Amino acid sequence: MVQLEGWRIGEATVTPIYETDAGSVIQPGMVDATPERLAQVAWLAPRFADASGRMRGVVQGFVVRIGDRTVLVDACVGNGKPRPGLPAWSELRTDFPQRLSTSGVEPESIDTVVCTHFHFDHVGWNTVQRDGAWAPHFLRARHLFSEPEFAYWRTLPERETADDLAGVQDSVLPIVAAGLADLVPPDHEIAPGLRLYPTHGHTPGHVSVLLESAGERAVITGDAVHHPSQLAHPEWGIFSDFDPAAAYRTRVALFSMCADTGTLLIGSHFAPPAAVRVKRVGEVFAVE
């Protein structure tokens, strides 16, 4: 697996597309990940935290090219989306489309969009403003939504934040209305060698994305993992976990699957470079 502006996994490639910073947003939500505790995990610095224990993290999507397919995994926050509960990510104006273009991907060349879950920082670029309304951005793409995830969010559950409910309204439901959504099981095969991997807990129907090609393997986590510190402390969750106990079990299972196998763990919010290999250290894990 060679990193060339991303990673080559067998005959496939994964390219990260940066949108905006996330460390200062994620760290307060992971209440156990205090600067003092992060500073005690020596291997985190300087890549994933600074020496004082201040977390590094980003919002990013990933372009997966496999065979003749071009797949975008997670569509980030999006531009111009009002999210008053989280001012750092409200009414953003970023160059995400230009970064896609620089990577050789135009909106019309994406044939599939995968949303690992429906929190607003993973669906935003599904839609853009067109004629005063939120309209699909990737007009040729089928948008794959996990069936249990959609079933949960379509009811606009009151326990969820207003910002996340707004994300469903302006970035998910217009895709359904346009006939561009496919509701799929959480282990759905996207293409030969590329499939969804069930990782529920953070949300009811959360999925990661598993890529296997020519004997090599990588997994894009979505929010099954938020920060590499969770390798050392799988018990550290985040305030937005729907089922904290299930989210913990999912993290341990995911880390166990990757540990000491050469599998590339690509963290959706990990600071660049976002991919790590995992090793087991006693009852927990670390970056190789």
Phi and psi in degrees as a GROMACS rama.xvg file:
@    title "Ramachandran Plot"
@    xaxis  label "Phi"
@    yaxis  label "Psi"
@TYPE xy
-108.307  133.598  VAL-2
-88.6301  113.006  GLN-3
-130.504  88.447  LEU-4
51.9241  41.4199  GLU-5
140.961  -147.56  GLY-6
-141.429  143.27  TRP-7
-102.284  124.246  ARG-8
-117.953  101.986  ILE-9
59.4317  -120.782  GLY-10
-98.5482  8.88002  GLU-11
-109.372  162.959  ALA-12
-130.864  151.258  THR-13
-128.237  125.261  VAL-14
-120.101  122.081  THR-15
-77.4783  141.603  PRO-16
-121.012  104.595  ILE-17
-72.3194  139.885  TYR-18
-114.317  -58.2836  GLU-19
-159.563  170.451  THR-20
-72.939  150.635  ASP-21
-136.409  -12.0182  ALA-22
-56.616  -43.737  GLY-23
-72.7983  -15.0912  SER-24
-90.0069  -42.9969  VAL-25
-71.7525  -41.66  ILE-26
-58.7912  -45.3894  GLN-27
-63.7973  -27.3503  PRO-28
-76.2501  -23.0659  GLY-29
-96.6375  83.9092  MET-30
-62.9565  -25.4747  VAL-31
-80.5398  -17.0836  ASP-32
-88.1379  62.2954  ALA-33
-70.8746  157.877  THR-34
-54.9243  -38.2024  PRO-35
-63.6161  -41.7141  GLU-36
-72.3991  -38.4775  ARG-37
-63.9701  -37.5921  LEU-38
-64.5056  -20.5763  ALA-39
-80.5359  -13.734  GLN-40
-94.255  91.7568  VAL-41
-59.2949  -35.6842  ALA-42
-74.8575  -7.60245  TRP-43
-69.9762  -33.2558  LEU-44
-90.0548  143.294  ALA-45
-94.9335  1.17644  PRO-46
-71.5098  -42.5894  ARG-47
-112.781  -9.81183  PHE-48
-159.985  153.609  ALA-49
-85.0597  178.481  ASP-50
-63.8118  -22.0737  ALA-51
-87.5895  -1.9023  SER-52
89.1118  18.361  GLY-53
-85.1968  125.15  ARG-54
-71.7101  142.358  MET-55
-107.973  140.163  ARG-56
-171.347  163.758  GLY-57
-141.99  166.197  VAL-58
-103.289  127.903  VAL-59
-153.927  155.714  GLN-60
-111.285  177.282  GLY-61
-137.644  133.451  PHE-62
-98.1179  121.484  VAL-63
-107.214  124.279  VAL-64
-111.023  119.3  ARG-65
-144.03  126.213  ILE-66
58.4201  -129.748  GLY-67
-99.0954  16.382  ASP-68
-102.06  143.615  ARG-69
-126.193  111.694  THR-70
-118.813  129.783  VAL-71
-98.9849  122.011  LEU-72
-100.212  109.817  VAL-73
73.6121  132.814  ASP-74
-110.346  19.8246  ALA-75
58.2555  -155.244  CYS-76
-85.2197  -41.7066  VAL-77
90.2978  161.224  GLY-78
-93.5551  140.852  ASN-79
73.6152  12.972  GLY-80
-87.5565  120.225  LYS-81
-73.5347  119.111  PRO-82
-132.622  72.0381  ARG-83
-61.9122  -24.4609  PRO-84
-71.2905  -15.621  GLY-85
-137.911  79.596  LEU-86
-54.4208  -31.0109  PRO-87
-61.9476  -24.7536  ALA-88
-117.497  17.0959  TRP-89
-96.099  137.249  SER-90
51.9218  44.4392  GLU-91
-62.9987  152.379  LEU-92
-134.872  91.7204  ARG-93
-117.684  170.704  THR-94
-100.701  32.7033  ASP-95
-52.8855  -45.1814  PHE-96
-61.4252  -37.088  PRO-97
-67.5086  -36.167  GLN-98
-66.9155  -38.101  ARG-99
-58.922  -47.7123  LEU-100
-61.9249  -39.9458  SER-101
-62.0972  -30.9088  THR-102
-80.5497  1.40426  SER-103
91.3824  17.3772  GLY-104
-122.835  120.505  VAL-105
-101.933  156.327  GLU-106
-51.2664  -38.3346  PRO-107
-75.6396  -10.6501  GLU-108
-90.704  -8.53767  SER-109
-83.5073  122.562  ILE-110
-99.1268  -17.019  ASP-111
-143.979  134.963  THR-112
-116.767  126.531  VAL-113
-107.784  128.509  VAL-114
-107.657  114.348  CYS-115
-64.3406  -28.4651  THR-116
-169.082  -178.872  HIS-117
-106.825  14.3229  PHE-118
-62.3347  145.716  HIS-119
-63.0598  -22.0915  PHE-120
-83.8848  11.8421  ASP-121
-125.801  2.11348  HIS-122
-130.636  -4.96847  VAL-123
-60.1914  -43.6435  GLY-124
-78.9669  3.71844  TRP-125
-56.9697  -31.3217  ASN-126
-131.374  154.416  THR-127
-136.347  162.812  VAL-128
-71.8925  127.546  GLN-129
-145.594  118.086  ARG-130
56.1678  40.2134  ASP-131
78.3249  9.89162  GLY-132
-136.656  160.947  ALA-133
-81.8911  118.503  TRP-134
-127.505  156.411  ALA-135
-56.2385  138.872  PRO-136
-90.0211  -44.3112  HIS-137
-100.329  86.8719  PHE-138
-71.3266  -22.1051  LEU-139
-96.4321  -2.62027  ARG-140
-92.888  141.03  ALA-141
-84.3495  134.562  ARG-142
-103.01  117.144  HIS-143
-92.7098  117.972  LEU-144
-116.45  126.716  PHE-145
-58.3005  128.37  SER-146
-54.9604  -49.6999  GLU-147
-66.4287  -29.1373  PRO-148
-66.0181  -47.9745  GLU-149
-64.8582  -40.9967  PHE-150
-59.5128  -36.9378  ALA-151
-70.4054  -50.8911  TYR-152
-76.9563  -23.4455  TRP-153
-63.1652  -21.196  ARG-154
-82.6298  -3.81022  THR-155
50.0427  63.2105  LEU-156
-60.7216  135.829  PRO-157
-66.542  -22.5431  GLU-158
-71.6767  -15.6091  ARG-159
-87.0346  159.423  GLU-160
-70.057  154.886  THR-161
-60.9544  -35.8985  ALA-162
-65.4539  -42.4122  ASP-163
-69.1073  -37.0472  ASP-164
-65.2707  -37.038  LEU-165
-64.7557  -36.8785  ALA-166
-62.1917  -37.8526  GLY-167
-64.3433  -42.0408  VAL-168
-67.0736  -41.3551  GLN-169
-101.294  -9.77031  ASP-170
-128.156  -10.6858  SER-171
-114.668  -55.5075  VAL-172
-62.2217  -33.8874  LEU-173
-63.3336  -28.1996  PRO-174
-68.4698  -42.1356  ILE-175
-63.8212  -45.0668  VAL-176
-61.9916  -30.9568  ALA-177
-82.8809  -2.82439  ALA-178
75.187  23.1533  GLY-179
-104.99  6.68811  LEU-180
-103.456  139.981  ALA-181
-119.487  121.22  ASP-182
-85.7637  120.778  LEU-183
-129.38  157.024  VAL-184
-67.5052  156.441  PRO-185
-72.1414  1.83082  PRO-186
-118.878  25.7265  ASP-187
-60.9588  136.525  HIS-188
-83.7648  119.173  GLU-189
-79.7074  -44.1092  ILE-190
-159.414  162.892  ALA-191
-54.2474  121.906  PRO-192
90.8313  -4.12242  GLY-193
-135.181  122.395  LEU-194
-150.25  162.734  ARG-195
-74.1922  150.568  LEU-196
-131.343  114.388  TYR-197
-62.4311  126.08  PRO-198
-140.967  55.7647  THR-199
-71.1376  161.167  HIS-200
136.68  -54.9319  GLY-201
-62.6034  -42.3617  HIS-202
-135.341  166.291  THR-203
-62.7377  -32.198  PRO-204
-121.462  28.1181  GLY-205
-59.2034  140.637  HIS-206
-131.146  150.886  VAL-207
-103.513  -178.329  SER-208
-126.138  123.342  VAL-209
-106.891  127.183  LEU-210
-119.353  126.298  LEU-211
-133.295  124.75  GLU-212
-152.746  129.394  SER-213
50.8768  41.865  ALA-214
80.6843  4.27162  GLY-215
-113.328  157.986  GLU-216
-145.06  143.364  ARG-217
-144.381  154.026  ALA-218
-133.87  129.498  VAL-219
-93.6595  122.434  ILE-220
-78.0504  -27.1166  THR-221
59.2083  -145.65  GLY-222
-96.7989  19.8494  ASP-223
-61.9708  -26.8249  ALA-224
-135.252  137.357  VAL-225
-105.509  -32.219  HIS-226
-151.489  145.969  HIS-227
-59.4472  -20.3299  PRO-228
-59.4735  -22.1947  SER-229
-70.6949  -16.6546  GLN-230
-63.386  -45.0982  LEU-231
-76.42  -26.2293  ALA-232
-136.304  76.1026  HIS-233
-59.5566  -19.5894  PRO-234
-75.6832  -11.7904  GLU-235
-77.1797  111.178  TRP-236
-101.723  -166.839  GLY-237
-130.762  153.935  ILE-238
-57.7465  -26.5865  PHE-239
-89.0878  4.50373  SER-240
-62.1125  124.801  ASP-241
-65.7596  -45.0513  PHE-242
-130.809  91.4062  ASP-243
-56.3935  -39.06  PRO-244
-65.8383  -43.1852  ALA-245
-66.9223  -37.7758  ALA-246
-62.5855  -39.5347  ALA-247
-62.8025  -47.4611  TYR-248
-62.23  -38.1055  ARG-249
-63.8489  -43.7808  THR-250
-60.5467  -45.8332  ARG-251
-62.2734  -42.6739  VAL-252
-65.1592  -40.5179  ALA-253
-66.1218  -45.7593  LEU-254
-63.5467  -39.338  PHE-255
-64.223  -38.7126  SER-256
-63.2406  -35.6909  MET-257
-86.4467  -27.6513  CYS-258
-61.4785  129.922  ALA-259
59.4678  26.2793  ASP-260
-117.185  -6.42256  THR-261
82.5698  -2.96422  GLY-262
-61.606  134.438  THR-263
-86.8167  119.98  LEU-264
-94.7289  112.52  LEU-265
-105.037  107.622  ILE-266
-84.9504  124.518  GLY-267
-61.6928  -27.4868  SER-268
-113.215  8.55659  HIS-269
-70.4479  140.495  PHE-270
-63.6581  148.04  ALA-271
-62.2653  144.617  PRO-272
-73.5719  134.803  PRO-273
-82.6683  -0.196569  ALA-274
-107.368  137.42  ALA-275
-135.731  159.308  VAL-276
-106.273  146.313  ARG-277
-110.49  140.085  VAL-278
-126.438  151.114  LYS-279
-86.1698  136.379  ARG-280
-129  93.7644  VAL-281
65.2123  -122.789  GLY-282
-91.3914  -3.30863  GLU-283
-125.91  -157.997  VAL-284
-141.924  166.185  PHE-285
-152.973  171.826  ALA-286
-82.1513  135.449  VAL-287
